[in-house]
């Protein structure tokens, strides 16, 4: 077991939001981050009188929550938007904002019915160390003096975990459960570069667009990501798959 996986297991838990009650917690987190903390244009608080941020895509989405073990609080959420089996050509969210490279997707033999779009990856501000990379650092309760902070036990008492990576582990779990083999995303290129440092780089499939900041559409095959991390970033692979518990049928290791 790697140190990174041990830190993940010690401090965090992925909970699939498969009940209306858990889904409401996801919508509450989205409202809190988008409408109250970030106050992004288009997410005005007055538009959400119930303090739940929802949209039309939630009806065909799977949701996951990130739970902080020691406090018991839910501190993050992410969703994957799935295709509509009765209308497979119904657009994914990203297609509302930009054009995708359909020729590239055709060459990759991408089936829309086996595709999901990753979105609403959010963590409350308290658990973000730096904007953009979502790193969280925890110290033991009761640690107050500089002497304690500099003690030889500091490493044992403080763990840094990449929450972006843990949210991607939630994506893997939901994708395996829904048989989604392909991933779309609409993110800042800087976040894609961050993910690439852990073997999770997505391929750009469209132009840069101004949409709540500079964003670009990206694509990845889940099997490619898992194969690369298995061969080159074992600790990342352990988190993404929960040490092999969540693997798609077509993964080749």
DARAFEN-V226379 format. One record per residue. N is the residue number from 1. SS is DSSP state (@ for helix, = for strand, . for the rest). OMEGA is omega as a letter, one per 20 degrees, with the letter a starting at -180 (* if undefined). D_FIRST is the distance of its C-alpha to the first C-alpha in Angstrom with 1 decimal. Layout:
((N,SS,OMEGA,D_FIRST) (N,SS,OMEGA,D_FIRST))
//
This chain:
((1,.,a,0.0) (2,.,r,3.8) (3,@,a,6.7) (4,@,r,8.4) (5,@,r,6.6) (6,@,r,6.7) (7,@,r,10.2) (8,@,a,11.1) (9,@,a,10.5) (10,@,a,12.4) (11,@,a,15.3) (12,=,r,15.9) (13,=,r,16.7) (14,=,r,18.2) (15,=,r,21.5) (16,=,a,23.7) (17,.,a,27.2) (18,.,r,29.0) (19,.,r,31.8) (20,@,a,34.7) (21,@,r,33.6) (22,@,r,30.2) (23,@,r,31.7) (24,@,r,34.2) (25,@,r,31.5) (26,@,r,30.3) (27,@,r,33.9) (28,@,r,34.3) (29,@,r,31.4) (30,@,r,32.9) (31,@,a,36.3) (32,@,a,35.1) (33,@,a,33.3) (34,@,a,35.8) (35,@,a,39.1) (36,@,a,38.7) (37,@,a,36.2) (38,.,a,36.7) (39,.,a,40.2) (40,.,r,40.0) (41,.,a,43.3) (42,.,r,43.6) (43,.,a,41.6) (44,.,a,44.4) (45,@,a,43.9) (46,@,r,47.3) (47,@,a,46.2) (48,.,a,43.7) (49,.,r,45.8) (50,.,a,43.2) (51,.,r,40.5) (52,.,r,38.4) (53,.,a,37.7) (54,.,r,38.1) (55,.,a,39.5) (56,@,a,40.8) (57,@,a,37.5) (58,@,r,35.7) (59,@,r,37.7) (60,@,a,35.7) (61,=,r,32.3) (62,=,a,29.0) (63,=,r,27.6) (64,=,r,24.3) (65,=,r,23.8) (66,=,a,21.2) (67,=,r,21.2) (68,=,a,20.5) (69,.,a,19.2) (70,.,r,21.1) (71,.,a,24.4) (72,.,a,24.2) (73,=,r,25.7) (74,=,a,25.4) (75,=,r,25.1) (76,=,r,24.8) (77,=,r,25.7) (78,=,r,25.8) (79,=,r,27.7) (80,=,r,28.4) (81,=,a,32.0) (82,=,r,32.8) (83,.,r,35.9) (84,.,a,38.8) (85,.,a,39.4) (86,.,r,43.1) (87,.,a,43.4) (88,.,r,40.8) (89,.,r,42.7) (90,.,a,42.3) (91,.,r,40.9) (92,.,a,37.4) (93,@,a,37.4) (94,@,a,37.0) (95,@,r,40.1) (96,@,a,42.2) (97,.,a,41.7) (98,.,r,41.7) (99,.,r,42.3) (100,.,r,39.5) (101,.,a,39.8) (102,@,r,40.8) (103,@,r,41.4) (104,@,a,37.9) (105,@,r,36.6) (106,@,r,39.1) (107,@,r,38.0) (108,.,a,34.4) (109,.,a,35.8) (110,.,r,34.5) (111,.,r,35.5) (112,@,a,36.1) (113,@,r,35.3) (114,@,a,31.7) (115,=,r,31.3) (116,=,r,30.1) (117,=,r,30.6) (118,=,r,27.9) (119,=,a,29.7) (120,=,r,30.1) (121,=,a,26.7) (122,=,r,27.5) (123,=,a,26.1) (124,.,a,28.5) (125,@,a,29.7) (126,@,a,28.3) (127,@,r,24.7) (128,.,r,25.6) (129,.,r,25.4) (130,.,r,27.4) (131,.,r,29.3) (132,.,a,27.9) (133,.,r,24.3) (134,.,r,23.4) (135,=,a,21.1) (136,=,r,20.8) (137,=,a,20.5) (138,=,r,20.5) (139,.,a,22.0) (140,.,r,22.4) (141,.,r,25.7) (142,.,r,28.5) (143,.,a,27.5) (144,.,a,30.9) (145,.,r,32.1) (146,@,a,31.4) (147,@,r,31.0) (148,@,a,28.0) (149,@,a,26.5) (150,.,a,26.8) (151,.,a,25.6) (152,.,a,23.0) (153,.,a,20.8) (154,@,a,20.9) (155,@,a,17.4) (156,@,a,16.1) (157,@,a,18.6) (158,.,a,18.2) (159,=,r,15.5) (160,=,a,16.5) (161,=,r,15.2) (162,=,a,16.9) (163,@,r,18.5) (164,@,r,20.0) (165,@,a,16.7) (166,@,r,16.0) (167,@,r,19.6) (168,@,r,19.0) (169,@,r,16.3) (170,@,r,19.2) (171,@,r,21.4) (172,@,a,19.3) (173,@,a,19.5) (174,@,a,23.2) (175,@,r,24.0) (176,@,a,22.5) (177,@,a,24.5) (178,@,a,27.7) (179,.,r,27.5) (180,.,a,27.6) (181,.,a,26.7) (182,=,a,28.2) (183,=,r,27.7) (184,=,r,30.4) (185,=,a,30.1) (186,=,a,32.7) (187,=,r,31.2) (188,.,r,32.0) (189,@,r,31.4) (190,@,r,29.7) (191,@,r,26.9) (192,@,r,26.6) (193,@,r,26.3) (194,@,r,23.5) (195,@,a,21.6) (196,@,r,22.4) (197,.,r,20.5) (198,.,r,17.3) (199,.,a,18.7) (200,.,a,20.4) (201,.,r,24.0) (202,.,r,26.7) (203,=,r,30.1) (204,=,a,33.2) (205,=,r,35.8) (206,=,a,38.5) (207,=,r,40.2) (208,=,a,39.3) (209,=,r,40.8) (210,=,r,41.6) (211,.,a,40.2) (212,.,a,39.0) (213,.,a,38.3) (214,=,r,37.8) (215,=,r,35.7) (216,=,r,35.3) (217,=,a,34.4) (218,=,a,31.4) (219,=,r,30.0) (220,=,r,26.9) (221,=,a,25.9) (222,@,a,22.6) (223,@,r,22.1) (224,@,r,22.7) (225,@,a,20.1) (226,@,r,17.3) (227,@,a,18.4) (228,@,a,18.5) (229,@,r,15.1) (230,@,a,13.6) (231,@,a,15.7) (232,@,a,15.7) (233,.,a,13.0) (234,@,a,9.7) (235,@,r,8.0) (236,@,r,11.2) (237,@,r,11.2) (238,@,r,8.1) (239,@,a,10.2) (240,@,a,13.4) (241,@,a,12.9) (242,.,a,10.7) (243,.,r,8.5) (244,.,a,11.9) (245,.,a,13.9) (246,.,r,16.3) (247,.,r,17.8) (248,.,a,21.5) (249,.,a,23.7) (250,.,a,24.5) (251,.,r,21.1) (252,.,a,21.2) (253,.,*,18.1))
//
